[in-house]
Amino acid sequence: MASVTLANLTKEYGDLTAVDGLDLDIDDGELLCLLGPSGCGKSTTLRMLGGLETPTSGEVHIGDERVTDQPPYDRNTSMVFQSWALFPQKTVLENVAFGLKMDGVDEEERVERAREVLEIVEMGEFADADPGDLSGGQKQRVALARSLAIEPDVLLLDEPLSNLDKRLREQMQLELRNIHDGVETTFVHVTHDQNEAFTLADSIAIMNDGEIEQVGEPREIYDDPVSLFVEEFLGDTNLVDATVEETVEEGIVATTEFDEQIQVPTPNDGVAAGDPLTISFRPEEFDVSRVATDGGQLTESAAHGDVTTALEGTITDVLYRGSSVRFYIEIGGTSVFFEQSVGDETDLEVGDPVVVSWDPEDLLVFSEGERLGRGGT
């Protein structure tokens, strides 16, 4: 295994810049996920790391060696693609041993090594099978074994689970995590699926328009996003437009789409009265209860001094999502949502008046796309 360094890496196709001055360090033995939407440059970055694309500028280092201009066969890397690309006329064992054969490894050694990696991916009993008789998940494990057999310093995975159904994909995510833990290989895994990245990764690099937005451990990135793009991409949230009314010692007082003023305890450097903001109300931070029958007014517990931390609204839709139920609430003409597990008891129905409350410390505030108090990467 080996560390990886990408320095000022750029790839241009005519007038299109697919990757733009990207810097990234990957630790020896780490499983890093390149995460981002389609067209953000993540697969192009992976292909430059593997030597399948030549950078327009910048450098690629694997361990202590500069490999920027080396062809793929001179780099100790291997790639697993979306398609399995197994040889139909060869057995599973022969498919796994093929790379070793091309490297000139003698037959006895390559067969032994192929059997070892088939055991690692729990496919040992299928060594003599025809690839056409395997399921999608089994084929993907064989493709993974073929790449591991040559003992690469860095294993590159380009959305290898995207062709699997949801249940099998989730199963393979756990298996891939376990395989990484059992081999001495650095993994770089490309995906557009944030759930997959959170399941697999030691660390995540989020890409947008050919650049890295943020790098960090999964929990760190979710709890502490640097930008509105990261916050919106990593999961469902309620994004509410607001305008700064004033800055105060405790943070910002803002008028929201709810037609109400709220105060947010956030650093206020760089913003002034009249500036537009976006406030993220994550659904898991909402506490929702039916309005009391004594007139429906908010109680004193719904406010902290002069700081509004609760508003009244009305349930407009209830959406069953299998293991959870999503409730949509209209507050001052703006729709927000929260979710509950199916097992949680609730008597909320469409048309019910409710109180939506939150802890102001849980709100995230963004100005011009950057998180207040947290900007940069």
N, C-alpha and C positions, 0 to 999 in steps of 0.2 A: 504494500500500500504506500501511498505518497500524498503529500500535500499538493495543492493546486493554487497557482496565482495567475489571475488574469489582470493585466495592467493596461489601462487606457485602450481597451479592445474596441475596435470599430469595424463594422462591415457595411459597405455601401454597394447597392445595386443601381448603377446609374444615378438618378436623382433621389432614390430612396435610401434612407439610412436605416438599416434594420437593427443595428446595434451601435450605440453612440457613446464612445469613451467609457466603457464599462470597466470598473475595478472590483475585483472580488478575490477574497482569500478563503480557501477551503482547507480545513485542518486534516492532517493525516488520520485516516480511518473514520472520518466523519460521513454521515449521510445527510447531504444537503439537497433540499428541493428548490429548484427554480420554478417559481409559481407566478402565473400571470395569465391574462386573457389571450385569446388567439391573436396572433400578429404582433405580440409585444417583443419578440426577438429571442425568446428563451430557447427554442430549438436551434436557431442559428448560432447562438452562443455555445450550445452543446456540441454542435457539429464543428465549430472552430476548435473547441477543446479536443475533439477526437481526430482532427486533421482532415475532415471531410469538406470543410470550407476554409479558404485562405483569408485571413484577416486583411482588410484594407490597410489598417495600421494597428499598432499595439503589440503586446507580447503575451505568449502563453508559456507558463513554466509548470512542469510536473516534477515535484521534488526540487532538486537543485539544478535541473537541466532545462535550458531554453529549447522549446520544441516548436516554436511558432511556424517555422518553415519546413518542418519534417512531415513526410507523408504518413498516413495512418499506420502503415505496417512497421514504421520505425518507432512508434510510440507504444508503450506498454499499457494500452487502453483497449477496452472492448465495449461494444455498444449493443443494447437490446432495443429493438425498434417496436413500433406499434404492431406491425405484422410479424408473425412468427417466422416466416421464411425458412421453414424446415424442408430438408430434401425428402421428397415423398418416396424416392426409391431406396432410401437408406433406413435402417432401423434407428430406434431412439439412441442406442449406444453409439452407432456410427455417426449420427448427427452430432452428438456431444463431443466425440473424439475428432471431428473433422479439422478443427482449428489446430489441434496438436499435430495431426498428420501433416498439415501444411507447414508447420514449424519444424518438421523433420524429426519429431519424437518417434522412437521405435515403437512397434506395435504393442509389445507387452506393457510398456510404461503408459502409453496413451489409453489403453483399455482399462488399466488399473485406475488411472486418474479419472477417466470418464465414469467409472462405476462409483468412485468416491463422491463426485459432485452430484450424481444422480441420487445418492443416499441423502446428501445435504438437502436437496429440494424434494425429498420424499417421493422419488420416482424410480427407485432401484428395481422394483418388481416389474417395471415396464421396459427394461433395457432391450429386450428382443422384440418389442412391439413395433407395429407399423404406425408412423405418425398420424396417418389418416384415421386410425381407430381411436384416437385420443380426444378428450373434451378440450374446450378452449383453455380452461385453466391448466390442464395437463400440458398442452402444447406450450403455453407460456412458461411453465416451469422448465420444460426441456430447453427452450430458447435461452432461459436464464442460466441453466447448467452449462450449455455450450459456451456462453461468454465467460463463466467462472472457470471453466476447465483450463483455459490458457493462463490462469493466475495473473490477471491484469493488476497493475498498481491502482488503476482507476476504472471503475465500471460505470458506463454512461447508459442511462435509461431514458428513452424518449417516449413518454406516455405509454409504457408497455401494457398498462391495464385498461386502456380506453376501449378496447374491443370486447371486454367482458361485461356480462350483465351485473346489476347492482350487487346482488348477494355474493357472487363469485369475486367481484372486484374487491369488496370489503374483506373477504376471506384471504385473498391474495395479498392485500395490503399488510395484514398481520403476518402472513408467512414471509413476505419480503423483508419485513422488519426483523423477524427472527433469523432469517438467512444472513442479513447484514451483521447481526450480533455474533454470528457463528463463524464468520470468515474475516480475514485480515485484508480488507479491501475498502478503499474510499469509494463511496457511491455518490453520483450526481444524477438526480432524478428530476425530469421535467414533467410538470403537470399543470393543468388549468383548474384542477379540483382542489379547493382549499381543505376539504375534509380529508382527502388523501394526503395532502402535505402535513396536516396536523397529526395524522396517524403515524406517518413514516419518519418524519424529519427530526434529526438532531437540531438543525437550524434551517431557516427558510430565507431565501432571497426573493423578494417580491419585485417583479419587473413590470415596467410600463413604458411604452414608446421607446424601447431600446435601451432604457436606463434602469439602474437599480434604485427602487424607492426606499427600501429598508431591508436590513439583514438582522436576524436575531433568532433566538429560540422561539418556538411556537407560542408559548404563553406570554412571553415578553412582547411579541408583535401584536397579539390580540389585545393585551391590556394597555399597551402604550404605543399606539400607532403614531407615526410622525406626520401623516398627511391624510387628507380627506379620501384620496384614492385608496389608501390602505384600509382605512376604516370601512369604506363602502364595499370593497372587494372581499374582505375577510368574513362577511356574514351579514345577516339581515339586521338592519337597524332603522330607527326612525330619524330621518334627517329633516330638521325644521329650520327654515330661513328665519333670520332675526336681524335686528338693527341695533347697534350700540346706542343707548340713551345717555349713559354716562359711565365713566370709570370711577371706581371707588376703591378705598384701601383694601376691601375684601375681594375685589375682582371687577366684574362687569355687570351693569344693569342693562338688560336688553328687552326690546319689544319683539315678540315672536308672532308667528303666523296664528297663534292661538288668540290673538288680540289681547294678550296679557303680558305684563312685564314680569320677568324673572331675573333673579340675581344668580350669577355663576361665579364660584370662587376659583378663578383662573388667572394666571398672569395676564396683565393687560398692556404690557409694553407693545407699542407699535399700532395700537388701535385708538380711535377717538370717536366722539359722538357723531352719529350718522353713518359709520362704516358698516357694511354688510357682514354678517356672520352666518355660519351654519353650525347648528347645535345638534349633536348626536344623542338621542335618547334610546339607549339599548333596551330592547323589550324585556330582557331578563331583570332589568333594574326597576321595572314598574311594579308598584303594588296597587292592585285594582280591587275595589269593593263597591257593593251596591250602596247607593245614596240612602242615608237614613230616612226613615218614614216621618220624622218630625219636622218636615218642611224642606228637607234636602239641602240644607246649608252646610258648608264645610265647617268642621270642628276646629278648635284651636290647634289640635295636633297636626293639622294639614299645613301649618305655616311655622317657620322658625323666625320669630321676630317679624321683621318686615319682608322677609324673603319668601316668595311664593314657592311652595314645593308640592302643590297639589292643585288640580283643576277638575271641574265637573265636565262630564261628557256623556255620550249615549252610545250604547252598543249598536252598530249598524249591520255587522255581518259576523257569522260564526262559521269558520272553515275547519272541517275535520281533516287532519293530515296523517292518519294512521295512528302513530303513538302519541300525537299531540293535537291540541285544538288551538287554533289561532282566532283571537277575537279582535275585530276592528272597532275602533272607537272614534267618534267624531267629537272634536273639541274645537269650538270656535270656528267651524267651517273647515278644519284640517283633520285628516284621518291619520291615526296612529294605530299600532297593533301591539299586542302582547300574546304570549303563548302559555298554555298549561299542559302538563302531561294528562293523558286520558284518564289515568288513575286518580288524579286530584279531583276532589269533590268540588263542584261549582254549580250554582243555580242561575248563572248569568245567561240571559237570552237576548235576542234582537229586540231593541226598544227599551231595554233597561237603562235607567240613569245610573251612572257610576262616578266614583271619585278615583282619579288616577293620581298617585303620589310617587315621589322619588326622593332620593338623597342627592342634593345638589353636588356633592363631591363626586358623584358617578358620571356627571355630564362631561362630554368632551366637546371642545369649542374649536372651530376652524375658521381662519381668516385667509382669503385668497388661496384656499386649498391646503394651507399649512396649519398644523396644530399649534394653537397658542401655548407658548411655554415649552414646545417640544420640536420645533421645526428643524429641518435638515435630515440627513441620513446617518 
